[in-house]
């Protein structure tokens, strides 16, 4: 009896692999047909500490960097999202809300989906990250959002989906 199972096992494994591959292809094809955010770019005069901040604080991984004539560029990745950090070649004019020679942004430059906004804000606040907007429900209860500021004074929105997961938009917008 067990010998027949052993003979069928390779075929069953192959069928399971084909099913998984088919599901992955269907999900991949569906995802490919929908536009979604894949990258963002920021400029900073403090290149090294910004790259380190995104790695240590938000868990991005460095996938490449290069030196260019007017500065350096690094590409970081987290969950398929690419962040390009560019070293600025000149100091921007100082505005009343600007800090460290980079103008403070009034709108988020990056929006990240997180599973628990309250928990993430507590974690980041404990690390000394500036919390600009504490967690609150937004868009008629569809999302819970908060805003933080990175070391280069860029606003980052943290977004937790609260609504029906079937209506969840992975781009966060």
C-alpha positions as CSV (number, residue, x, y, z in Angstrom):
1,X,0.0,0.0,0.0
2,X,2.8,2.5,0.9
3,X,4.8,1.5,-2.1
4,X,2.0,2.8,-4.4
5,X,2.0,6.1,-2.5
6,X,5.7,6.4,-3.0
7,X,5.2,5.9,-6.7
8,X,2.5,8.6,-6.8
9,X,4.4,11.0,-4.6
10,X,6.6,12.6,-7.4
11,X,3.5,13.2,-9.5
12,X,1.6,14.7,-6.6
13,X,4.5,17.0,-5.8
14,X,4.6,18.1,-9.5
15,X,0.9,18.8,-9.5
16,X,1.2,20.8,-6.3
17,X,4.0,22.8,-7.8
18,X,2.0,23.5,-11.0
19,X,-1.0,24.6,-8.9
20,X,1.2,26.9,-6.9
21,X,2.9,28.2,-10.0
22,X,-0.5,28.8,-11.7
23,X,-1.8,30.7,-8.7
24,X,1.4,32.8,-8.6
25,X,1.2,33.5,-12.3
26,X,-2.5,34.5,-11.9
27,X,-1.7,36.8,-9.0
28,X,1.3,38.2,-10.8
29,X,-0.7,38.8,-14.0
30,X,-3.4,40.6,-12.0
31,X,-0.8,42.7,-10.2
32,X,0.9,43.5,-13.4
33,X,-2.3,44.8,-14.9
34,X,-2.9,47.3,-12.1
35,X,-0.8,50.4,-11.8
36,X,1.0,50.7,-8.5
37,X,3.7,52.8,-6.9
38,X,7.1,51.3,-7.3
39,X,9.6,54.0,-6.3
40,X,10.2,57.5,-5.0
41,X,13.2,59.7,-4.9
42,X,14.5,62.3,-2.4
43,X,17.4,64.7,-2.3
44,X,19.5,65.4,0.7
45,X,22.8,67.1,1.5
46,X,23.5,64.5,4.2
47,X,23.7,61.5,2.0
48,X,25.5,59.0,4.3
49,X,23.3,59.6,7.3
50,X,20.1,59.5,5.2
51,X,21.0,56.1,3.7
52,X,21.8,54.9,7.2
53,X,18.6,56.3,8.7
54,X,16.4,54.5,6.1
55,X,18.3,51.3,6.7
56,X,18.3,51.4,10.5
57,X,15.0,53.1,11.2
58,X,12.6,51.8,8.6
59,X,14.4,48.6,7.6
60,X,15.2,49.4,3.9
61,X,18.1,47.4,2.4
62,X,20.8,49.0,0.2
63,X,20.7,47.4,-3.3
64,X,23.1,49.7,-5.0
65,X,24.9,53.1,-5.0
66,X,27.1,55.1,-7.3
67,X,29.1,58.2,-7.3
68,X,28.1,60.8,-9.9
69,X,29.8,64.0,-11.0
70,X,27.6,66.2,-8.8
71,X,27.1,63.9,-5.8
72,X,26.1,60.3,-5.0
73,X,23.0,58.2,-5.5
74,X,21.8,55.1,-3.5
75,X,18.8,52.8,-4.2
76,X,17.2,51.1,-1.3
77,X,14.4,48.5,-1.2
78,X,11.7,47.4,1.1
79,X,8.9,45.0,0.2
80,X,9.4,45.7,-3.5
81,X,9.3,49.5,-3.1
82,X,12.4,51.3,-4.3
83,X,13.7,54.5,-2.7
84,X,16.4,56.5,-4.5
85,X,18.4,58.9,-2.3
86,X,20.3,61.6,-4.2
87,X,23.0,63.8,-2.7
88,X,22.1,67.4,-3.4
89,X,24.8,69.4,-5.1
90,X,23.8,72.7,-3.7
91,X,22.2,74.1,-0.6
92,X,18.6,75.2,-1.1
93,X,17.6,78.8,0.0
94,X,16.6,78.8,3.6
95,X,12.9,79.2,4.2
96,X,11.2,79.8,7.6
97,X,10.2,76.1,7.8
98,X,13.4,74.7,6.4
99,X,15.9,72.8,8.5
100,X,19.4,71.6,7.6
101,X,19.4,73.3,4.3
102,X,16.6,71.2,2.9
103,X,13.2,72.8,2.7
104,X,10.6,71.1,4.9
105,X,7.8,69.5,2.9
106,X,4.2,70.2,3.8
107,X,2.9,67.0,2.1
108,X,4.3,63.5,2.5
109,X,6.9,62.5,0.0
110,X,6.6,58.8,0.8
111,X,3.6,56.8,1.9
112,X,4.3,53.4,3.5
113,X,1.7,50.7,4.3
114,X,2.2,49.3,7.8
115,X,0.3,46.6,9.6
116,X,-0.1,48.6,12.8
117,X,0.3,52.4,12.7
118,X,0.0,52.9,16.5
119,X,2.7,50.3,17.1
120,X,5.0,51.7,14.4
121,X,4.6,55.2,15.7
122,X,5.4,54.0,19.3
123,X,8.5,52.2,18.0
124,X,9.8,55.1,16.0
125,X,9.0,57.6,18.7
126,X,11.0,55.5,21.1
127,X,13.9,55.8,18.6
128,X,13.7,59.6,18.7
129,X,11.9,60.0,15.3
130,X,9.8,63.2,15.0
131,X,6.1,62.4,14.9
132,X,4.4,65.2,13.0
133,X,0.8,63.8,13.1
134,X,-0.2,61.2,15.7
135,X,-2.3,58.2,14.4
136,X,-5.8,59.0,13.4
137,X,-8.5,57.5,11.3
138,X,-8.9,59.0,7.8
139,X,-10.9,58.7,4.6
140,X,-14.1,57.7,6.4
141,X,-12.4,54.9,8.4
142,X,-10.6,53.4,5.4
143,X,-7.1,54.0,6.8
144,X,-5.4,54.9,10.0
145,X,-2.6,57.3,9.3
146,X,0.3,59.1,11.0
147,X,3.2,61.2,9.7
148,X,6.8,61.2,10.7
149,X,9.8,63.1,9.6
150,X,13.1,61.5,8.4
151,X,16.5,62.8,9.4
152,X,16.6,65.0,6.2
153,X,13.3,66.7,7.1
154,X,11.1,64.8,4.5
155,X,7.6,63.9,5.6
156,X,6.7,60.2,5.6
157,X,3.1,59.0,5.9
158,X,2.5,55.7,7.6
159,X,-0.8,54.1,6.5
160,X,-2.7,51.2,8.0
161,X,-5.7,49.8,6.0
162,X,-8.8,49.5,8.2
163,X,-11.5,48.8,5.7
164,X,-12.6,45.6,4.0
165,X,-9.4,43.9,2.8
166,X,-11.0,43.2,-0.6
167,X,-11.1,47.0,-1.2
168,X,-7.5,47.4,0.0
169,X,-5.3,49.4,-2.4
170,X,-1.7,48.2,-2.0
171,X,-0.4,51.6,-3.3
172,X,-1.9,53.4,-0.3
173,X,-3.7,56.0,-2.4
